Amino acid sequence: ANLTLTVPETQPTADVAVMANGTTLSTPQPTATLARDDWQNWPVFPDSLSQRARDIYSAGIAAGNDPQRFSKIGDCQNINTFFLALYDEPTSYTLGETYQPLQETIDYYAGSWSRKSISVRGGFNVATIFNPWFSDKELCSENETPIDCELRVNQPSVVLISMEAWWKGDPARYEMHLRRIVDTVLAHQALPILATKADNLEGDYDINRAIVQIAYEYDLPLWNFWRAVQDIPRKGLEDDLFNLTHGIND
């Protein structure tokens, strides 16, 4: 089902947005914020893509983005040591019968799983991703931000966005910068996929609420990672209740 169907009764009304190549997309404008209150019930993975998400992806391919590349935007939880890289090493994982159909997807995106993203680094947050100081000086232009450099160099068709808590624990600032991240990815005509986080350092889940609200407003795919870890001891977190356990990261 379309992601917005998980938010019953109130549906977005449509405005119009035009992408850089002239493609017209509907821009949903929610009439309520039910997504913030219902986020814990959103599925771990969406069952299908909304039409708007499909349009964004198709427009990006037409503009020259590589359909077999994805990029990662994240912090210490997303470095290659812990996040996805093993899928470029066939001897490092087994899928079993249940998940064997995923091998086709793994093969399709070969090279992206272990690629070192310019927009992933320990200590990154939703604000520092826009600081040119942290860009790769060998790959990036002067004053180019890590996110813009990654999107320019890799030309991905899909971008995974997984950022943990804003360093001061301020959900409003987190949401402001996350919106800027999404807008930047859309400006490069790639499809953003947002992810909720396992921890609750802010104490009231306001950051996960903000992540889901943005996914709802922009009609984008959401990976509800928070829900995926609820049956794992300590919600998959170390004693600090922030870092993921080694088993989860693997």
C-alpha atoms as an extended CHARMM CRD file, in Angstrom:
* protein
*
       250  EXT
         1         1  ALA       CA              0.0000000000        0.0000000000        0.0000000000  PROA      1               0.0000000000
         2         2  ASN       CA              1.0210000000        3.5970000000       -0.4570000000  PROA      2               0.0000000000
         3         3  LEU       CA              2.8270000000        4.9320000000        2.5990000000  PROA      3               0.0000000000
         4         4  THR       CA              0.1520000000        7.5670000000        3.1460000000  PROA      4               0.0000000000
         5         5  LEU       CA             -2.4350000000        4.7980000000        3.6200000000  PROA      5               0.0000000000
         6         6  THR       CA             -0.8960000000        4.0810000000        7.0180000000  PROA      6               0.0000000000
         7         7  VAL       CA             -2.2160000000        7.4780000000        8.0950000000  PROA      7               0.0000000000
         8         8  PRO       CA             -5.9940000000        6.9550000000        7.8750000000  PROA      8               0.0000000000
         9         9  GLU       CA             -8.7640000000        9.4570000000        7.2090000000  PROA      9               0.0000000000
        10        10  THR       CA             -6.5790000000       12.4990000000        6.5380000000  PROA      10              0.0000000000
        11        11  GLN       CA             -4.9070000000       12.4390000000        3.1190000000  PROA      11              0.0000000000
        12        12  PRO       CA             -2.5200000000       15.0280000000        1.6620000000  PROA      12              0.0000000000
        13        13  THR       CA             -3.7810000000       17.6670000000       -0.6730000000  PROA      13              0.0000000000
        14        14  ALA       CA             -1.6000000000       18.2790000000       -3.7210000000  PROA      14              0.0000000000
        15        15  ASP       CA              0.4330000000       21.2410000000       -4.8020000000  PROA      15              0.0000000000
        16        16  VAL       CA              2.7700000000       21.1980000000       -7.8160000000  PROA      16              0.0000000000
        17        17  ALA       CA              6.5680000000       21.1680000000       -7.9480000000  PROA      17              0.0000000000
        18        18  VAL       CA              8.8060000000       21.2540000000      -11.0150000000  PROA      18              0.0000000000
        19        19  MET       CA             12.1400000000       19.4070000000      -10.9410000000  PROA      19              0.0000000000
        20        20  ALA       CA             15.2900000000       20.7200000000      -12.5370000000  PROA      20              0.0000000000
        21        21  ASN       CA             14.6590000000       18.8730000000      -15.8230000000  PROA      21              0.0000000000
        22        22  GLY       CA             11.1330000000       20.2690000000      -16.1070000000  PROA      22              0.0000000000
        23        23  THR       CA              9.3300000000       17.1920000000      -14.7680000000  PROA      23              0.0000000000
        24        24  THR       CA              6.1910000000       18.1340000000      -12.8610000000  PROA      24              0.0000000000
        25        25  LEU       CA              5.5670000000       16.3630000000       -9.5630000000  PROA      25              0.0000000000
        26        26  SER       CA              2.7520000000       16.6200000000       -7.1010000000  PROA      26              0.0000000000
        27        27  THR       CA              3.9110000000       17.9200000000       -3.7270000000  PROA      27              0.0000000000
        28        28  PRO       CA              1.6870000000       16.5600000000       -0.9420000000  PROA      28              0.0000000000
        29        29  GLN       CA              0.7200000000       19.0690000000        1.7580000000  PROA      29              0.0000000000
        30        30  PRO       CA             -0.7770000000       17.2490000000        4.7650000000  PROA      30              0.0000000000
        31        31  THR       CA             -3.8620000000       18.7400000000        6.3520000000  PROA      31              0.0000000000
        32        32  ALA       CA             -2.9700000000       17.2400000000        9.7350000000  PROA      32              0.0000000000
        33        33  THR       CA             -0.0120000000       15.7420000000       11.5520000000  PROA      33              0.0000000000
        34        34  LEU       CA             -1.3980000000       12.2640000000       12.2060000000  PROA      34              0.0000000000
        35        35  ALA       CA              1.8910000000       10.7790000000       11.0010000000  PROA      35              0.0000000000
        36        36  ARG       CA              3.6720000000       12.0900000000       14.0880000000  PROA      36              0.0000000000
        37        37  ASP       CA              1.2730000000       10.2310000000       16.3770000000  PROA      37              0.0000000000
        38        38  ASP       CA              1.0030000000        7.0240000000       14.3520000000  PROA      38              0.0000000000
        39        39  TRP       CA              4.6760000000        6.4750000000       13.4580000000  PROA      39              0.0000000000
        40        40  GLN       CA              5.1850000000        3.4270000000       15.6880000000  PROA      40              0.0000000000
        41        41  ASN       CA              2.5850000000        1.5730000000       13.6110000000  PROA      41              0.0000000000
        42        42  TRP       CA              4.2190000000        2.2810000000       10.2640000000  PROA      42              0.0000000000
        43        43  PRO       CA              5.6220000000       -0.9220000000        8.7110000000  PROA      43              0.0000000000
        44        44  VAL       CA              9.3470000000       -1.6820000000        8.8400000000  PROA      44              0.0000000000
        45        45  PHE       CA              9.4220000000       -1.4810000000        5.0450000000  PROA      45              0.0000000000
        46        46  PRO       CA              6.7930000000        0.0230000000        2.7510000000  PROA      46              0.0000000000
        47        47  ASP       CA              4.9120000000       -2.5320000000        0.6850000000  PROA      47              0.0000000000
        48        48  SER       CA              5.2400000000       -0.3960000000       -2.4420000000  PROA      48              0.0000000000
        49        49  LEU       CA              6.3380000000        3.0350000000       -3.6340000000  PROA      49              0.0000000000
        50        50  SER       CA              3.9580000000        5.9640000000       -3.9640000000  PROA      50              0.0000000000
        51        51  GLN       CA              3.4630000000        7.3700000000       -7.4440000000  PROA      51              0.0000000000
        52        52  ARG       CA              5.3660000000       10.4930000000       -6.4500000000  PROA      52              0.0000000000
        53        53  ALA       CA              8.3630000000        8.4220000000       -5.3370000000  PROA      53              0.0000000000
        54        54  ARG       CA              8.2640000000        6.5630000000       -8.6500000000  PROA      54              0.0000000000
        55        55  ASP       CA              8.1410000000        9.8660000000      -10.5280000000  PROA      55              0.0000000000
        56        56  ILE       CA             11.1570000000       11.2130000000       -8.6160000000  PROA      56              0.0000000000
        57        57  TYR       CA             13.1390000000        8.0490000000       -9.3640000000  PROA      57              0.0000000000
        58        58  SER       CA             12.1790000000        8.0120000000      -13.0480000000  PROA      58              0.0000000000
        59        59  ALA       CA             12.9800000000       11.6940000000      -13.4990000000  PROA      59              0.0000000000
        60        60  GLY       CA             16.4030000000       11.1320000000      -11.9340000000  PROA      60              0.0000000000
        61        61  ILE       CA             17.2020000000        8.2650000000      -14.2760000000  PROA      61              0.0000000000
        62        62  ALA       CA             16.1540000000       10.4050000000      -17.2310000000  PROA      62              0.0000000000
        63        63  ALA       CA             18.4540000000       13.1600000000      -15.9600000000  PROA      63              0.0000000000
        64        64  GLY       CA             21.4660000000       10.8180000000      -15.8530000000  PROA      64              0.0000000000
        65        65  ASN       CA             21.4690000000        9.2930000000      -12.3560000000  PROA      65              0.0000000000
        66        66  ASP       CA             22.7670000000        5.7240000000      -12.3210000000  PROA      66              0.0000000000
        67        67  PRO       CA             19.9490000000        3.2060000000      -11.6730000000  PROA      67              0.0000000000
        68        68  GLN       CA             22.4460000000        0.7510000000      -10.1530000000  PROA      68              0.0000000000
        69        69  ARG       CA             23.9590000000        3.1400000000       -7.6180000000  PROA      69              0.0000000000
        70        70  PHE       CA             22.7460000000        4.2530000000       -4.2260000000  PROA      70              0.0000000000
        71        71  SER       CA             24.3770000000        6.6120000000       -1.7440000000  PROA      71              0.0000000000
        72        72  LYS       CA             24.3790000000        6.6660000000        2.0440000000  PROA      72              0.0000000000
        73        73  ILE       CA             24.0350000000        9.7590000000        4.2070000000  PROA      73              0.0000000000
        74        74  GLY       CA             24.7700000000        8.9920000000        7.8270000000  PROA      74              0.0000000000
        75        75  ASP       CA             26.9340000000        8.9900000000       10.9240000000  PROA      75              0.0000000000
        76        76  CYS       CA             28.9510000000        6.3990000000       12.8650000000  PROA      76              0.0000000000
        77        77  GLN       CA             26.1140000000        3.8570000000       12.6470000000  PROA      77              0.0000000000
        78        78  ASN       CA             26.4540000000        3.8580000000        8.8570000000  PROA      78              0.0000000000
        79        79  ILE       CA             30.1620000000        3.4500000000        8.2490000000  PROA      79              0.0000000000
        80        80  ASN       CA             31.2010000000        0.4300000000        6.1790000000  PROA      80              0.0000000000
        81        81  THR       CA             32.3870000000       -1.4780000000        9.2270000000  PROA      81              0.0000000000
        82        82  PHE       CA             28.8050000000       -1.7580000000       10.4220000000  PROA      82              0.0000000000
        83        83  PHE       CA             26.3850000000       -0.9400000000        7.6100000000  PROA      83              0.0000000000
        84        84  LEU       CA             25.6720000000       -2.9830000000        4.4450000000  PROA      84              0.0000000000
        85        85  ALA       CA             29.2650000000       -3.3480000000        3.1850000000  PROA      85              0.0000000000
        86        86  LEU       CA             29.3320000000       -7.1190000000        3.6590000000  PROA      86              0.0000000000
        87        87  TYR       CA             26.8470000000       -7.5400000000        0.7920000000  PROA      87              0.0000000000
        88        88  ASP       CA             29.6960000000       -6.8710000000       -1.6160000000  PROA      88              0.0000000000
        89        89  GLU       CA             31.4760000000       -9.8990000000       -0.1200000000  PROA      89              0.0000000000
        90        90  PRO       CA             29.4930000000      -13.0440000000       -1.0750000000  PROA      90              0.0000000000
        91        91  THR       CA             31.3390000000      -15.2400000000        1.4220000000  PROA      91              0.0000000000
        92        92  SER       CA             30.4490000000      -12.9240000000        4.3270000000  PROA      92              0.0000000000
        93        93  TYR       CA             26.6960000000      -13.5230000000        4.4200000000  PROA      93              0.0000000000
        94        94  THR       CA             24.0220000000      -16.1390000000        3.8520000000  PROA      94              0.0000000000
        95        95  LEU       CA             20.4250000000      -15.3670000000        2.9420000000  PROA      95              0.0000000000
        96        96  GLY       CA             18.8080000000      -18.7320000000        3.5130000000  PROA      96              0.0000000000
        97        97  GLU       CA             15.7280000000      -19.8860000000        1.6430000000  PROA      97              0.0000000000
        98        98  THR       CA             13.4450000000      -17.1650000000        2.9980000000  PROA      98              0.0000000000
        99        99  TYR       CA             15.5390000000      -14.2310000000        1.8470000000  PROA      99              0.0000000000
       100       100  GLN       CA             17.1290000000      -15.7640000000       -1.2400000000  PROA      100             0.0000000000
       101       101  PRO       CA             15.0140000000      -13.5720000000       -3.5750000000  PROA      101             0.0000000000
       102       102  LEU       CA             16.9660000000      -10.5750000000       -2.2450000000  PROA      102             0.0000000000
       103       103  GLN       CA             20.1070000000      -11.8060000000       -3.9990000000  PROA      103             0.0000000000
       104       104  GLU       CA             18.9160000000      -10.2390000000       -7.2320000000  PROA      104             0.0000000000
       105       105  THR       CA             18.7810000000       -6.8220000000       -5.5440000000  PROA      105             0.0000000000
       106       106  ILE       CA             22.1750000000       -7.3560000000       -3.9210000000  PROA      106             0.0000000000
       107       107  ASP       CA             23.6830000000       -8.1760000000       -7.3000000000  PROA      107             0.0000000000
       108       108  TYR       CA             21.9600000000       -5.2470000000       -8.9800000000  PROA      108             0.0000000000
       109       109  TYR       CA             23.5460000000       -2.7270000000       -6.6000000000  PROA      109             0.0000000000
       110       110  ALA       CA             26.9530000000       -4.4250000000       -6.4980000000  PROA      110             0.0000000000
       111       111  GLY       CA             29.6300000000       -1.9050000000       -5.5690000000  PROA      111             0.0000000000
       112       112  SER       CA             27.3090000000        0.4600000000       -3.7250000000  PROA      112             0.0000000000
       113       113  TRP       CA             27.1320000000       -1.6660000000       -0.5740000000  PROA      113             0.0000000000
       114       114  SER       CA             30.8010000000       -1.2500000000        0.3180000000  PROA      114             0.0000000000
       115       115  ARG       CA             31.5140000000        2.0410000000       -1.4040000000  PROA      115             0.0000000000
       116       116  LYS       CA             32.8750000000        4.6190000000        1.0270000000  PROA      116             0.0000000000
       117       117  SER       CA             30.3580000000        7.4330000000        0.9590000000  PROA      117             0.0000000000
       118       118  ILE       CA             31.6230000000       11.0090000000        1.1630000000  PROA      118             0.0000000000
       119       119  SER       CA             28.4990000000       11.8210000000        3.1780000000  PROA      119             0.0000000000
       120       120  VAL       CA             29.0610000000        9.2030000000        5.9130000000  PROA      120             0.0000000000
       121       121  ARG       CA             31.4380000000        9.7090000000        8.8070000000  PROA      121             0.0000000000
       122       122  GLY       CA             31.5670000000        9.1360000000       12.5430000000  PROA      122             0.0000000000
       123       123  GLY       CA             30.5250000000       12.3730000000       14.2170000000  PROA      123             0.0000000000
       124       124  PHE       CA             28.3800000000       13.5830000000       11.3200000000  PROA      124             0.0000000000
       125       125  ASN       CA             24.9450000000       14.9400000000       12.1340000000  PROA      125             0.0000000000
       126       126  VAL       CA             22.1720000000       16.6180000000       10.1830000000  PROA      126             0.0000000000
       127       127  ALA       CA             24.0170000000       19.9510000000       10.3180000000  PROA      127             0.0000000000
       128       128  THR       CA             27.6720000000       19.0290000000        9.7630000000  PROA      128             0.0000000000
       129       129  ILE       CA             26.7500000000       17.2580000000        6.5190000000  PROA      129             0.0000000000
       130       130  PHE       CA             26.5010000000       20.8010000000        5.0970000000  PROA      130             0.0000000000
       131       131  ASN       CA             29.9080000000       21.9300000000        6.3570000000  PROA      131             0.0000000000
       132       132  PRO       CA             32.5590000000       21.9780000000        3.5550000000  PROA      132             0.0000000000
       133       133  TRP       CA             35.2630000000       21.5480000000        6.1980000000  PROA      133             0.0000000000
       134       134  PHE       CA             34.3330000000       17.8460000000        6.4130000000  PROA      134             0.0000000000
       135       135  SER       CA             34.4120000000       17.1530000000        2.6700000000  PROA      135             0.0000000000
       136       136  ASP       CA             36.9320000000       14.8390000000        1.0520000000  PROA      136             0.0000000000
       137       137  LYS       CA             39.5400000000       17.2980000000       -0.1960000000  PROA      137             0.0000000000
       138       138  GLU       CA             40.6970000000       14.9140000000       -2.9280000000  PROA      138             0.0000000000
       139       139  LEU       CA             37.2630000000       14.4130000000       -4.4440000000  PROA      139             0.0000000000
       140       140  CYS       CA             35.3230000000       17.5600000000       -3.6320000000  PROA      140             0.0000000000
       141       141  SER       CA             35.4910000000       21.0660000000       -4.9850000000  PROA      141             0.0000000000
       142       142  GLU       CA             36.4450000000       23.9850000000       -2.7940000000  PROA      142             0.0000000000
       143       143  ASN       CA             33.5560000000       24.9270000000       -0.4920000000  PROA      143             0.0000000000
       144       144  GLU       CA             31.5190000000       21.9120000000       -1.6750000000  PROA      144             0.0000000000
       145       145  THR       CA             29.5770000000       20.2490000000        1.1460000000  PROA      145             0.0000000000
       146       146  PRO       CA             29.8810000000       16.5010000000        1.8530000000  PROA      146             0.0000000000
       147       147  ILE       CA             26.3040000000       15.8800000000        0.7420000000  PROA      147             0.0000000000
       148       148  ASP       CA             26.5990000000       17.8390000000       -2.5070000000  PROA      148             0.0000000000
       149       149  CYS       CA             29.9560000000       16.2340000000       -3.2630000000  PROA      149             0.0000000000
       150       150  GLU       CA             28.6170000000       12.7180000000       -2.6890000000  PROA      150             0.0000000000
       151       151  LEU       CA             25.6160000000       13.2890000000       -4.9150000000  PROA      151             0.0000000000
       152       152  ARG       CA             27.7360000000       14.8490000000       -7.6650000000  PROA      152             0.0000000000
       153       153  VAL       CA             30.4740000000       12.2040000000       -7.6210000000  PROA      153             0.0000000000
       154       154  ASN       CA             28.2790000000        9.1140000000       -7.2830000000  PROA      154             0.0000000000
       155       155  GLN       CA             25.1670000000       10.2400000000       -9.1980000000  PROA      155             0.0000000000
       156       156  PRO       CA             22.9410000000        7.8210000000       -7.2820000000  PROA      156             0.0000000000
       157       157  SER       CA             19.3420000000        7.1030000000       -8.1540000000  PROA      157             0.0000000000
       158       158  VAL       CA             18.4950000000        6.2860000000       -4.5140000000  PROA      158             0.0000000000
       159       159  VAL       CA             19.8280000000        7.7960000000       -1.2700000000  PROA      159             0.0000000000
       160       160  LEU       CA             19.5480000000        6.1960000000        2.1830000000  PROA      160             0.0000000000
       161       161  ILE       CA             19.3220000000        8.8460000000        4.9290000000  PROA      161             0.0000000000
       162       162  SER       CA             19.9960000000        7.5870000000        8.4570000000  PROA      162             0.0000000000
       163       163  MET       CA             21.0270000000       10.2100000000       10.9880000000  PROA      163             0.0000000000
       164       164  GLU       CA             20.9590000000        9.7880000000       14.7570000000  PROA      164             0.0000000000
       165       165  ALA       CA             20.2460000000       12.4420000000       17.3810000000  PROA      165             0.0000000000
       166       166  TRP       CA             21.0400000000       16.1080000000       16.8360000000  PROA      166             0.0000000000
       167       167  TRP       CA             24.0280000000       16.7840000000       19.0560000000  PROA      167             0.0000000000
       168       168  LYS       CA             22.1140000000       19.0520000000       21.4320000000  PROA      168             0.0000000000
       169       169  GLY       CA             19.0450000000       16.8530000000       21.3730000000  PROA      169             0.0000000000
       170       170  ASP       CA             16.9460000000       19.6140000000       19.7990000000  PROA      170             0.0000000000
       171       171  PRO       CA             14.1940000000       17.9680000000       17.6850000000  PROA      171             0.0000000000
       172       172  ALA       CA             13.1530000000       21.2350000000       16.0280000000  PROA      172             0.0000000000
       173       173  ARG       CA             16.6740000000       21.8940000000       14.7290000000  PROA      173             0.0000000000
       174       174  TYR       CA             17.0130000000       18.2530000000       13.7130000000  PROA      174             0.0000000000
       175       175  GLU       CA             13.8250000000       18.4920000000       11.6830000000  PROA      175             0.0000000000
       176       176  MET       CA             14.9230000000       21.7470000000       10.0310000000  PROA      176             0.0000000000
       177       177  HSD       CA             18.2390000000       20.2810000000        8.8860000000  PROA      177             0.0000000000
       178       178  LEU       CA             16.6970000000       16.9490000000        7.8530000000  PROA      178             0.0000000000
       179       179  ARG       CA             14.3040000000       18.8280000000        5.5940000000  PROA      179             0.0000000000
       180       180  ARG       CA             17.2900000000       20.5380000000        4.0410000000  PROA      180             0.0000000000
       181       181  ILE       CA             18.9360000000       17.1490000000        3.4580000000  PROA      181             0.0000000000
       182       182  VAL       CA             15.8120000000       15.8370000000        1.7320000000  PROA      182             0.0000000000
       183       183  ASP       CA             15.5070000000       18.9960000000       -0.3730000000  PROA      183             0.0000000000
       184       184  THR       CA             19.1620000000       18.6850000000       -1.3990000000  PROA      184             0.0000000000
       185       185  VAL       CA             18.7370000000       15.0650000000       -2.4820000000  PROA      185             0.0000000000
       186       186  LEU       CA             15.6130000000       15.9930000000       -4.4340000000  PROA      186             0.0000000000
       187       187  ALA       CA             17.4770000000       18.8460000000       -6.0980000000  PROA      187             0.0000000000
       188       188  HSD       CA             19.8940000000       16.2070000000       -7.4140000000  PROA      188             0.0000000000
       189       189  GLN       CA             16.8210000000       14.2850000000       -8.6150000000  PROA      189             0.0000000000
       190       190  ALA       CA             17.5670000000       11.2060000000       -6.5140000000  PROA      190             0.0000000000
       191       191  LEU       CA             14.9680000000        9.3730000000       -4.4170000000  PROA      191             0.0000000000
       192       192  PRO       CA             15.4640000000        9.8210000000       -0.6440000000  PROA      192             0.0000000000
       193       193  ILE       CA             14.6800000000        6.9140000000        1.6910000000  PROA      193             0.0000000000
       194       194  LEU       CA             14.4220000000        8.0160000000        5.3200000000  PROA      194             0.0000000000
       195       195  ALA       CA             15.1370000000        5.8120000000        8.3370000000  PROA      195             0.0000000000
       196       196  THR       CA             13.9510000000        6.0750000000       11.9240000000  PROA      196             0.0000000000
       197       197  LYS       CA             16.4660000000        5.4750000000       14.6960000000  PROA      197             0.0000000000
       198       198  ALA       CA             16.6110000000        2.8410000000       17.4290000000  PROA      198             0.0000000000
       199       199  ASP       CA             17.5530000000        5.1210000000       20.3280000000  PROA      199             0.0000000000
       200       200  ASN       CA             15.4530000000        7.6260000000       22.2410000000  PROA      200             0.0000000000
       201       201  LEU       CA             18.1030000000        9.8840000000       23.7380000000  PROA      201             0.0000000000
       202       202  GLU       CA             15.7560000000       12.8590000000       23.5070000000  PROA      202             0.0000000000
       203       203  GLY       CA             13.3420000000       11.0020000000       25.8000000000  PROA      203             0.0000000000
       204       204  ASP       CA             10.0600000000       11.4620000000       23.9440000000  PROA      204             0.0000000000
       205       205  TYR       CA             10.7140000000       10.0930000000       20.4380000000  PROA      205             0.0000000000
       206       206  ASP       CA             10.3020000000       13.5510000000       18.9360000000  PROA      206             0.0000000000
       207       207  ILE       CA             13.1070000000       12.9660000000       16.4320000000  PROA      207             0.0000000000
       208       208  ASN       CA             11.4950000000        9.8010000000       15.0780000000  PROA      208             0.0000000000
       209       209  ARG       CA              8.2110000000       11.6880000000       14.9000000000  PROA      209             0.0000000000
       210       210  ALA       CA              9.9500000000       14.3810000000       12.8400000000  PROA      210             0.0000000000
       211       211  ILE       CA             11.5120000000       11.8040000000       10.4930000000  PROA      211             0.0000000000
       212       212  VAL       CA              8.1590000000       10.1280000000        9.8460000000  PROA      212             0.0000000000
       213       213  GLN       CA              6.3980000000       13.4630000000        9.4410000000  PROA      213             0.0000000000
       214       214  ILE       CA              8.8420000000       14.4940000000        6.7160000000  PROA      214             0.0000000000
       215       215  ALA       CA              8.4520000000       11.1420000000        4.9560000000  PROA      215             0.0000000000
       216       216  TYR       CA              4.6790000000       11.6650000000        5.0810000000  PROA      216             0.0000000000
       217       217  GLU       CA              4.7780000000       15.2410000000        3.8510000000  PROA      217             0.0000000000
       218       218  TYR       CA              7.1200000000       14.4660000000        0.9640000000  PROA      218             0.0000000000
       219       219  ASP       CA              5.4160000000       11.1240000000        0.2140000000  PROA      219             0.0000000000
       220       220  LEU       CA              8.7480000000        9.2640000000        0.4270000000  PROA      220             0.0000000000
       221       221  PRO       CA              9.7080000000        5.7010000000        1.4200000000  PROA      221             0.0000000000
       222       222  LEU       CA             10.4150000000        5.1550000000        5.1100000000  PROA      222             0.0000000000
       223       223  TRP       CA             12.5250000000        2.4140000000        6.6720000000  PROA      223             0.0000000000
       224       224  ASN       CA             11.0460000000        2.1730000000       10.1740000000  PROA      224             0.0000000000
       225       225  PHE       CA             14.1830000000        0.7710000000       11.7740000000  PROA      225             0.0000000000
       226       226  TRP       CA             12.8710000000        1.6030000000       15.2560000000  PROA      226             0.0000000000
       227       227  ARG       CA             10.0690000000       -0.9110000000       14.8280000000  PROA      227             0.0000000000
       228       228  ALA       CA             12.4360000000       -3.5780000000       13.5160000000  PROA      228             0.0000000000
       229       229  VAL       CA             14.4690000000       -3.6640000000       16.7410000000  PROA      229             0.0000000000
       230       230  GLN       CA             11.6490000000       -3.6820000000       19.3010000000  PROA      230             0.0000000000
       231       231  ASP       CA             11.8180000000       -7.4460000000       19.9140000000  PROA      231             0.0000000000
       232       232  ILE       CA             15.6030000000       -7.4480000000       20.3540000000  PROA      232             0.0000000000
       233       233  PRO       CA             17.0280000000       -7.2920000000       23.9090000000  PROA      233             0.0000000000
       234       234  ARG       CA             17.6790000000       -3.6710000000       24.9190000000  PROA      234             0.0000000000
       235       235  LYS       CA             16.2100000000       -2.6900000000       21.5260000000  PROA      235             0.0000000000
       236       236  GLY       CA             19.5410000000       -3.6290000000       19.9440000000  PROA      236             0.0000000000
       237       237  LEU       CA             21.4260000000       -0.9120000000       21.8360000000  PROA      237             0.0000000000
       238       238  GLU       CA             24.6130000000       -0.9480000000       23.8760000000  PROA      238             0.0000000000
       239       239  ASP       CA             24.6600000000        0.0430000000       27.5600000000  PROA      239             0.0000000000
       240       240  ASP       CA             24.8840000000        3.6950000000       26.5180000000  PROA      240             0.0000000000
       241       241  LEU       CA             21.4010000000        3.3010000000       24.9400000000  PROA      241             0.0000000000
       242       242  PHE       CA             22.6850000000        4.9800000000       21.7900000000  PROA      242             0.0000000000
       243       243  ASN       CA             25.1670000000        2.8340000000       19.8520000000  PROA      243             0.0000000000
       244       244  LEU       CA             23.8420000000       -0.2880000000       18.1620000000  PROA      244             0.0000000000
       245       245  THR       CA             25.2140000000       -3.6240000000       19.3150000000  PROA      245             0.0000000000
       246       246  HSD       CA             27.7580000000       -5.3010000000       17.0530000000  PROA      246             0.0000000000
       247       247  GLY       CA             25.2120000000       -7.9420000000       16.0760000000  PROA      247             0.0000000000
       248       248  ILE       CA             22.6940000000       -5.3370000000       14.9140000000  PROA      248             0.0000000000
       249       249  ASN       CA             25.2960000000       -3.3840000000       12.9710000000  PROA      249             0.0000000000
       250       250  ASP       CA             26.2600000000       -6.5810000000       11.1760000000  PROA      250             0.0000000000
